[in-house]
Amino acid sequence: MHSTITPDLTTLHNVSRSAEYRTHVVPMYTDYDRILLFVGKAYHALPEGVNGFQYVMVENVATAEKTIGQLLNNYRKIPAVIVFNFSSDYEESFAQWKTYLESHRVLRSIPFFLYSEHVTDALRELHKQYPFIDEIISRDCFANLDNKVNFVAKFKRLQLFRPAAAAPRVPRSFSGIVSNTLKRAFDILVSATLILLLSPLLLLIALLIRIESKGPVIYRAPRAGSNYRIFKFYKFRTMIADADKKLHQLNHLNQYDTNSKGPKFYKVSNDPRITRLGNFLRNTSIDEIPQLFNVLKGEMSLVGNRPLPLYEAATLTTDEWAERFMAPAGITGLWQVSKRGKKEMSVEERIELDIRYARKNSFVYDMWLMASTPKALIQKDNV
């Protein structure tokens, strides 16, 4: 049986080969983080199961657009792959897809596969006419779908998450080379030393987290750092298990403006998903300590702009905002020193601070920010 969810994202369907439904309400995203959006009426064409994916089945492009909107607005998720079933009215459907994908930049990172029982020369010609189609697949391709999706997604993100109209690369000055070398040497020395010295504290915190609530000790999530580089970001888990799945219930508590058409940031004041220990870890910034491993690996720096969740980074790809990604990703930086934990901060103000740091980025400036960081570590607000 196929494990699927309906477009309103509130019920789970078991779809048989005859496409007859039996419906019952279940928790959203029970064991899956990856959504396969199948668009078309040929439900029977899908195999019994595809490891790692949960099916969302809709009948047409218009319903698919609404479903993707709900996933973005309510769950901060996008489908891992869109599979469109080829049909006789493909010209109208392809025109709809073309318009929709061109108007939503973040969606262009989603692998888009055209499904057909038989891959013909005529379909291959369509593939050439519509660049948003990444590949034509048949039923047999589902056996290796996970690897195919990962490869296509990685390639598309490399093409998409980069500054628009990036300035041509210019030779670095001698002072810039020295500054970058000192910065990396300082990062390695300090992060390795702190990890060694703080190892007893790290073990104690890990034990307390496991005692207080179920779930992993370390929270790992994809983040976009310098030049939109995507990496796994580490923090001590400060929330209940599966907190991400309850995010849509807290939209009204977001301290940033969610009604504007510009960049989207998300931060909840007095988030009810935070555990008692997690609240202490956040207010003292102890939850950030595992990021020292990101620094040691070269994915982050001690000082820089905060790496962003992918759904936030995807809204900052215009010339106006992309400059903030020219700086390294960091544990602390100008934003943390200036405004960390203050409710009145706007999205625009936060990005402007990131851009200001990117323009002034140097080893000497980093040392000043490091010296100013201790007084910013203790937050007054639970955000």
URVEN-V863510 format. One record per residue. N is the residue number from 0. RES is the residue in one small letter. OMEGA is omega in whole degrees, -180 to 180 (NA if undefined). D_LAST is the distance of its C-alpha to the last C-alpha in Angstrom with 2 decimals. Layout:
n res omega d_last
N RES OMEGA D_LAST
N RES OMEGA D_LAST
This chain:
n res omega d_last
0 m 180 42.48
1 h 175 39.71
2 s -175 36.15
3 t 172 34.71
4 i -176 32.40
5 t -178 33.43
6 p 179 32.13
7 d 173 30.25
8 l 180 28.16
9 t -179 28.71
10 t 178 31.83
11 l -178 33.33
12 h 166 36.91
13 n -174 39.60
14 v 179 41.86
15 s -179 45.41
16 r 178 47.82
17 s 178 49.25
18 a 174 45.83
19 e -171 46.03
20 y 161 42.76
21 r -169 41.81
22 t 171 38.41
23 h -176 36.05
24 v 178 32.39
25 v 175 30.21
26 p -180 26.52
27 m 177 25.31
28 y -176 25.53
29 t -178 27.05
30 d -171 27.88
31 y 172 27.49
32 d -174 25.00
33 r -176 27.78
34 i 172 29.37
35 l 180 32.99
36 l 179 33.67
37 f -176 37.42
38 v -178 38.95
39 g -174 42.48
40 k -175 44.69
41 a -179 46.11
42 y -178 43.89
43 h -177 46.86
44 a -176 46.75
45 l 176 43.66
46 p -175 44.20
47 e 180 43.31
48 g 176 40.04
49 v -175 38.16
50 n 174 36.19
51 g -178 32.47
52 f 169 32.39
53 q -178 31.99
54 y 164 34.26
55 v -174 33.31
56 m 177 36.63
57 v -172 37.37
58 e -175 40.74
59 n -175 40.35
60 v -178 38.38
61 a 178 37.17
62 t 177 35.62
63 a 179 34.13
64 e 179 32.37
65 k -180 30.89
66 t 178 29.80
67 i 177 28.07
68 g 178 26.29
69 q 178 25.04
70 l -180 23.90
71 l -173 21.92
72 n -174 20.46
73 n -173 19.79
74 y -178 19.24
75 r 179 18.39
76 k 170 21.65
77 i 178 25.03
78 p 176 28.33
79 a 180 29.44
80 v 173 32.91
81 i 177 34.89
82 v -177 38.43
83 f -179 40.71
84 n -178 44.00
85 f 179 46.89
86 s -174 48.97
87 s -180 51.78
88 d -174 49.60
89 y -176 47.69
90 e 178 48.39
91 e -179 46.46
92 s 180 43.61
93 f 177 43.39
94 a 177 43.35
95 q 179 40.39
96 w -178 38.51
97 k 180 39.39
98 t -177 38.09
99 y -177 34.87
100 l 178 33.98
101 e -177 34.93
102 s -180 32.60
103 h -172 29.49
104 r -176 29.06
105 v -177 26.53
106 l 179 29.06
107 r 177 31.69
108 s -178 30.15
109 i 173 31.09
110 p -179 34.49
111 f -178 36.98
112 f 174 40.03
113 l -176 43.12
114 y 175 44.62
115 s 178 48.35
116 e -179 50.80
117 h 179 53.04
118 v -176 52.06
119 t 177 54.85
120 d 179 55.85
121 a 178 55.03
122 l 178 51.43
123 r 176 51.22
124 e 176 52.38
125 l 179 49.60
126 h -180 47.16
127 k -177 48.47
128 q -175 48.28
129 y -174 44.61
130 p -178 42.46
131 f 176 39.32
132 i -177 41.21
133 d -178 40.45
134 e 174 43.01
135 i -177 45.45
136 i 174 45.18
137 s -177 47.33
138 r -177 46.89
139 d -177 47.79
140 c -177 44.84
141 f 179 42.34
142 a -179 43.39
143 n -173 41.75
144 l -177 39.11
145 d 179 36.10
146 n -180 37.55
147 k 180 38.62
148 v -179 35.20
149 n -178 33.51
150 f -178 36.11
151 v -179 36.03
152 a 180 32.23
153 k 180 32.06
154 f -178 34.85
155 k 179 33.38
156 r 178 29.96
157 l 179 31.89
158 q -173 33.67
159 l -172 30.76
160 f 175 27.73
161 r -178 29.43
162 p 176 29.50
163 a 179 31.92
164 a -178 35.06
165 a -179 34.03
166 a 179 36.05
167 p -179 38.95
168 r 180 38.46
169 v 180 40.02
170 p 179 41.28
171 r 176 38.92
172 s 179 40.18
173 f 180 41.18
174 s 178 38.44
175 g 178 35.84
176 i 179 37.27
177 v -179 37.24
178 s -179 33.63
179 n 179 32.48
180 t 178 34.67
181 l -179 33.35
182 k -179 29.73
183 r 178 30.41
184 a 179 32.51
185 f 179 29.87
186 d -178 27.23
187 i -178 29.66
188 l -176 30.78
189 v -178 27.44
190 s 179 25.69
191 a 180 28.81
192 t -179 29.21
193 l 178 25.66
194 i 180 25.87
195 l -178 29.18
196 l -175 28.17
197 l -177 24.91
198 s 176 26.55
199 p 178 27.08
200 l 180 23.41
201 l 180 22.53
202 l 179 25.08
203 l 180 23.91
204 i 179 20.27
205 a 179 21.74
206 l -179 24.02
207 l 179 21.44
208 i -180 19.32
209 r 180 22.61
210 i -173 23.61
211 e -175 20.56
212 s 177 20.32
213 k 178 22.28
214 g -180 21.41
215 p 178 21.46
216 v -178 20.22
217 i 174 19.15
218 y 179 17.04
219 r -179 19.09
220 a 178 18.46
221 p 178 20.41
222 r 176 19.06
223 a -179 21.01
224 g -178 21.65
225 s -179 24.48
226 n 178 27.02
227 y 177 25.07
228 r -177 25.99
229 i -180 24.42
230 f 177 23.69
231 k -174 22.00
232 f -175 18.70
233 y 171 18.13
234 k 168 15.27
235 f 178 15.54
236 r -179 14.73
237 t -178 11.83
238 m 175 12.34
239 i 178 15.57
240 a 179 18.32
241 d -179 18.57
242 a -179 14.96
243 d -177 15.66
244 k -180 18.51
245 k -176 16.54
246 l -176 14.29
247 h -179 16.86
248 q -173 16.45
249 l -178 12.99
250 n -177 14.03
251 h -180 14.26
252 l -178 10.55
253 n -177 9.84
254 q 176 8.78
255 y 178 11.49
256 d -179 15.11
257 t -178 16.51
258 n -178 20.00
259 s -180 21.07
260 k -177 23.41
261 g -179 21.99
262 p -178 19.35
263 k 172 16.61
264 f -177 13.00
265 y 179 10.41
266 k -176 6.63
267 v 175 5.75
268 s -178 4.52
269 n -177 6.05
270 d -177 7.08
271 p 180 10.67
272 r -177 11.49
273 i 178 9.88
274 t 179 12.89
275 r 176 13.62
276 l 179 14.37
277 g 178 11.42
278 n 177 9.14
279 f -179 11.56
280 l -180 11.76
281 r -176 8.19
282 n 177 8.37
283 t -180 11.82
284 s 177 11.38
285 i -180 14.25
286 d -178 13.00
287 e -173 13.97
288 i 180 17.54
289 p 177 19.14
290 q 174 18.73
291 l 176 21.66
292 f 174 23.79
293 n 179 22.75
294 v -179 23.84
295 l 180 27.05
296 k 180 27.86
297 g 179 27.57
298 e 179 24.89
299 m 174 22.46
300 s 175 23.02
301 l -179 21.50
302 v 179 20.87
303 g 175 20.25
304 n -178 18.06
305 r 173 15.31
306 p -172 17.03
307 l 169 15.99
308 p -174 16.36
309 l -179 19.88
310 y 175 19.24
311 e -179 17.31
312 a -177 19.98
313 a 178 22.68
314 t -176 21.87
315 l -177 22.30
316 t 178 25.91
317 t 178 27.72
318 d -175 29.46
319 e -173 27.10
320 w -171 23.92
321 a -177 25.38
322 e -178 25.98
323 r 179 22.45
324 f 176 23.57
325 m 178 26.51
326 a 177 24.52
327 p 171 23.77
328 a -174 20.49
329 g 176 18.89
330 i 177 16.54
331 t -178 16.13
332 g -176 17.40
333 l 180 17.73
334 w -179 14.39
335 q -179 12.63
336 v -174 15.27
337 s -167 15.25
338 k -174 11.90
339 r 176 9.08
340 g -179 6.04
341 k -173 8.33
342 k -171 8.04
343 e -177 11.70
344 m 178 11.88
345 s 177 14.04
346 v -178 14.81
347 e -179 18.13
348 e 180 16.98
349 r -179 14.83
350 i 179 17.89
351 e 177 20.26
352 l 178 18.72
353 d 179 19.12
354 i 179 22.67
355 r 178 23.47
356 y -179 22.67
357 a -179 24.77
358 r -177 27.64
359 k -174 27.56
360 n 176 26.88
361 s -179 29.23
362 f 180 29.52
363 v 179 29.99
364 y 177 26.91
365 d -180 24.90
366 m 178 26.31
367 w 180 25.19
368 l 177 21.56
369 m 180 21.81
370 a -178 23.18
371 s -174 20.36
372 t -174 17.57
373 p -179 17.88
374 k 179 16.84
375 a -175 13.59
376 l -178 12.71
377 i -179 11.71
378 q 174 8.38
379 k -178 8.93
380 d 180 5.75
381 n -180 3.81
382 v NA 0.00
